Amino acid sequence: MPRSRPLIALVAAAVTISALAACTATAPMPVPTTTQSATPSGDGVLRIGTLFPTTGAQSYLGQGQAAGVEAAVREINQASGVLGKPVEVFHRDSGDATTDTLEKSFADLQTKPIDVIIGPSSSVLEERLLPKVVAAGIPLISPAATSVRLSSLNDTGYLFRTIPSAALQGAALGATIGGGKAKVAIVYLDDDTGNAVLGTLKASLKKSGGTLVVAQKYVADTKDFAPVIDAVKKATPDAVVFVSPFSAMEQNKVVITQLSAAGFGGAKLWLTSDNMADYSQALPAGTLTGVNGILEGAEPDAAFTAKVKAADPAVANFLYSAEAYDATVLAALAATVAHDDGGLSIKSRLREVSEGGIKCTSYRECLDVLTTRSDIDYDGISGPIGFDRRGDPSPAHYGIYKYDAGNRFARVSGVVGG
């Protein structure tokens, strides 16, 4: 995820939404589902906890996601809530990986008690929290954690995310730049993400008619990139995909500068989600003019951003707010279909409500479908979602970005990958 946006302060607070009960409307109860349910374990009130960063290096991500959850809860409660009662939501700070804020906040949420958690935003924190939520029987839905590793963890079915794995970038890129028999090169760090993007890019290029003409990997301590750049030059690609982590900023600057000097800058160069950043202070002006980038996540429309602003007028950064909203709606639908707000019941129904049934695009619309049908497929603000067996959404939305002469990027279009 990008680190280029300004930090926005967010005051940590515990917020319940029970006051909305007075304005809820009565809606028909859904027909019983034919799928075997988990043994009911809830108390009749769906309680959602959030773990978003309000302090630390990623605090700029927290406010928009929290407001996305709030916007969803408002709509759910206006549509009669879940199991006839208002949903309650409690916000807590996840902090970042340098502190134990996450563990303290999770312990506090367990006292409520919480049925499902939306968050954290960080893949590192997601992995750190996983054993605790599995032991507690609380499903975890992240709107922003993109690490490839999360797809292969032994989560016993408790981990979901409404943002795609970084691996799917390759599929989206292949579809975007591989048409017309384009020749594509990839330069990538030899790690989980780099190898995963390489694999999905290869498959997508084969499908789109493009060709992967060279794949140049490097390791974390590489100092001399001349052999990598020479191999790319010999292959004469039409486009070069560069996959690397934000943490390797010094290497990133070297590779970008040398690729540009070799004639593979501008529109020929594609940065990926972990190395997309504001390079206005890191590289000379004009270095990235015309360079492309790809980043996970849907672009919220004006109607959705208005909902988020209504929930929190101070929100200025909407990154991952749509994914947080959808995570909340899916949790509520899973509890509705299960006729139980307990964590095990929600976990067992999340995949079911995300794919394979009658399509519906809001909580109220899905409730309407459930009055006559037993199976729904929620397609949300962030896209079709469709949880796979690992809890990942597929296909998924990506934004396509373009850098200006000031080495800053802006969204220009979107693409579906997977």
N, C-alpha and C positions, 0 to 999 in steps of 0.2 A: 504494500500500500504506500502511497506517496507521503513524503514528509515535507512538502513544499508549502503547504498552506499555513496561514498565520494561526497562532494559538488563540483559542477562545476560552475564556474562563467559564467554568460551570460550577455552581455551588452544589455540593452533594446534599441530597435530601431524600427522606423517605416520604413518599407520596401515596396516599390511598385514594381510590376513585369512588368510594362508596357513596359520596355525596351525589353522584349522578343517578342514584337509584330513583329519586323522585321524578326524573324526567324520562325514564325508560318507557318504551312502548311495549305492549303485550303482543307477542308473536306466536304463531302456531308452533307446537313442539315438533321436532323432526320425527319421522317414522323410525322405528327401530332398525338398526343395521343388522345384516345377517352374519357379519364376521364375528368370530369368537372374541369376546372381550377379556381383558385382564381382570383379575379379581378387584372389585372396586376398593380403592384405598383413600379416596378424597373425603373432605368434610362438607362438600357442597358449594364451596366458594373457590373459584380459580384465583390463585395468587401468583403473580408474575414478579420475579426479581430481575433486575438488570444489573449488569456489571460492565459499565463503560468508563473510560478514563476521564476523570475530572482533574487529575494531577498527573505530572510526569510528561514524558516526551511525546505521547500521543494524545494529549488532552484536547487537541483541536478536533478530534473525532467524536468526542463524547456527547456534546450538546445536541447535535443533529440527530444522533441515533436515539437518545433518550426522548426527544420530542417526537420522533417517528413512532416509538412505542406508545407514548401518550395519545397521539392522534388516533392510533388503532384502538386503544382501549376506550376512548370517547365514543367511537362509532359502534364498537361492540356493545357497550352499555346502553347506547341509544336504541339498539336493536334487541333489547330485552336481556342483555348480558349473556352469561353462560349458565345453563341449567337453571334459568330463571332468576339468577342473582348477579349483581354487579361484579365485574372483575376488579380486583385490587392489584395495584402495582407499587413496588418499592424499588427505588433507585439507590444504588451504592457505587462507590468509586472502585474501579479495578486497579488504579495506579498503573505502574509499568513494571517491567521485569526486574528492576533494581531494588524493589521494596517487597514487603510482605503484606501490602495493602489488600491484595486480592484475597488472601486467605482470611484475613480479619473480616473483610466485607462478606465473604461467603458464610463464615460462621454466624455473623449477625443475621443474614437472610434466613438461615435455617431456624431461627427462633420464631419466625412469623406464623406458621411455616410456609415455605415457598413450594409451589408445585412444578414450576418450570423456570429456567433462567435464560434470558436473552443476553448474549455476550459471551466472553469478552471480545474486544476488537482485535487483540493481539493473538497471533498464532502460538507464540511462546506461552502466553498465559492460558490459552485454551488447553494446551497440552498439560500444563502444570495443574490445572483445575480438574481435569478429566477423572483421575482416580477418586477424587472426593465426591464428585456428583454421581459417579457409578455406585459408590458405597452408600450414598444417601438415597439413591433411586430417583434422582432429579434429572430430567432431560435438559440438555444444553443446546441452544440454537445460536450460532454466531452469525452476525450480519457482515462481518468484515475480516475474519481470519482466513487467509488464502493458502496457507502452507500445504505443499504436496504431502507432507508427512501425516497430516491429519486423516487422510483417506485410508491409511493402512494401520492405524492404531487399534489396539484391542479395546474397543469402547463398549462392547456388548450391546450395541444399538442405542446408546444414549446420546451420541454426538451427531448433531445436524448442523448444516449451515445454509443460509440463503444466498451466500456469495460463493462463486465457484472456486474450485481448486485452481491454483496458478497453472497447473498442467494444461488446462483447456485453452490457454492463450495460444498454444500452437495450432489448435484446430481453428480458432478464429482468424489467426494470421494467415494460415494456409488458404482459407476461403477468401480472404481479403486481397492478398497480394499474389496468389498463385495462379490466377487465371491467365489465359492467353499464352500458355506455355512459358511463363516467367521462370527465370533461373534465380534461385534463392540460395543465399549462404547464411549460416548461423555461426555466431561466435558465442560461446557459453562457458560459464564456470562449471566445472565438473562436480556438481552437487545434485541433490534430489530434484530441485526445481529445474536446473539446466537440463538434466537428462530427461525429465518428464516432458518439458516443452519440446525438446528435440524429437521425442517419440510421436507426440501428437501433431507436430508440424510435418513430419515425414508422411504420416498417414493422410493428413489433410491435403498436402500438395499432390499426392498421388491421385486423390479424388478430384481435385480441381483442375488437373492438367499441368500443374507446374512441376518443377524439378529441383530437388535439393542438390546443388552442385558441389558444395563443400560444407563440412561440419568441423569447425575448429574449437576444440576445448582447451581450457587452461586451468591451472590449479590456483589455490588461494595465495600462494607465495610467488607467483609468476612476476618477474620483474621485466623481462625482455619480451615484448610482444611483436617484435619484427617478424619472426617466423609465422606467426598467426596472420599478420597483415599480408605478408607475401603470398601465403596460400590463398587468401581471399582474392588478391589481385590476379593470380594465375587462373582462377576459376571464372573471372569476368561476370559476376552475378548482376542481375537487374536490381536486386534488393538484398540488404544484409540485416538480419535479425540479431540483436545483441541482448543476451540474457545474463543478468548478474544481480547481486544483492545491493541494496542501498548502503550496507555497511562497508562495501568495498569502493567507496567513493574515489579514492586516489587512483585505483586501477580503472575505474569507470572513466575518469577524465582522460587518462592516457589512451584508452582504447577508442573513445569517441574522437579525440583529437587526431589520432593516427589514421583511423578509418576515413575521416573527412579529408585529411591531407592526401590520402591515396585515391580520392575521387568517389568515395562511398558515403559522403555526408548528404545533407539536404534531404530530398524526397526519397533517396535510395536507402536511408538508414531508418531502422525501426527499433526504438527502445521498448522495453517491456515494463510491467507494472512495478517491479522492485527497483529499477534504476531510473524510472521517470522521476524527475525532481526539478525544482527551480534551480537552474544552473546560472542564474544571473550574476551571482557573486563568485561562482566557481570557475567559470570559463570566460574568455574574451567575448565581448558583444559580437553577435553574428555567427558564432561557432555552430549554433544549432538551428539557424534559420531554415525552415522547411522540413526539419527532421520530424518523423512521425513517432507516435507512441500509442500503446494500447494499455487500457486499465480496466479491471473488473468493475462491474456495476452499471445499473441503468441510470439514465438521466431523468430525474423527476420532472413531470410537466407542471405547468403553472397551477393547475387545480390541486395537485398533491402538495406542492410547496406552500400553498395557501393554508392547507390543513396543518402542516407542520408549524407554520408561523402562528396559527391560531392556538396551537398547543404551547408554543414558547416563542413569543415575538422577538426574542433576542437572537434566535438562530440565524447565522449568516452562512454556515457551511452545511450543505445538505448531503455530503458524502456519506453513503451507506444508510441514510435515513429511510429510504424505500425498503431496503433489505431488512431493517429493524421492524418497520411497520408490518411487512409480510410475515416475518417470524412470529409476531404477536398474533396476527389473524390465524395463522396455521395452528398455533398452540390452542387457541380458543375453539377452532373447528374440530381439532382432534379430541378435546374434552367433550365437546357437544356430541360427536358421533359415538364416543365411548360411553356416554351418559355417566361420566365420572371425571372429576378434576384431578385425580391422583396422578403422580408422575409416571408410574408404570403404564397406566391407561393411555396417557398422552403419548408416551414413547411408542406404544404399540399401534397408534393410529395416525401418526404424523405422515408417514409415507402414503398411507391410504388416501388421505384427504388432499394430497398434492398431485396425484396423477391417476389416470385410468378411468375416471368417472365423467359425470356431466359437468362441463366447464361452467365456472362461476367466477366473478371477478371482484366480489366484495363479501364481507361477512353476512350482510343482510341478504344478498342475492343467494349465497350458498344455503342459508337457512330456508329460503323459499324453495330451493330445489329439494332439500331434505324433507319437506312436508309430503312429497309424493314419491321421491326416489331415495334409495339407500346409499348411493355412491356419488361422491363429488370429486371434482378436480379443480382446486383453486389455482387460478392464474393471477398473479398479483401485479403490483406496481413495478416490481423489479424483473418481471418476466414470467415465463411458464413454470419455473421452479422444478417440479417433478423430481423429488428425492429419489436417488438410486439406492441400492442396497447398502452403500457406505454412508448414506445420509447427505450426499452431495447433490446439488442441483444440476440437472443436465436436461436440455441445453441451458445456456446462460448468456446473459447480456454483457457486452463489452463496449466501452467507449473508445473511439478513435480520436486521437489528439494531434495537434500540430504545434510546433514550436515557432516563436516569432524571433525577430532580430535581437530581442532582449534576453533570449534563452529561457523564456517562460512559455508554458504550454496552455492551450485552450481546446476544448472539445469541439470537434467538427462534424462527427457523425457517430453511428453506432453499428454494431454487428452482433449476430448471435453465433456462438461457438458451441460445439459439442454435438 
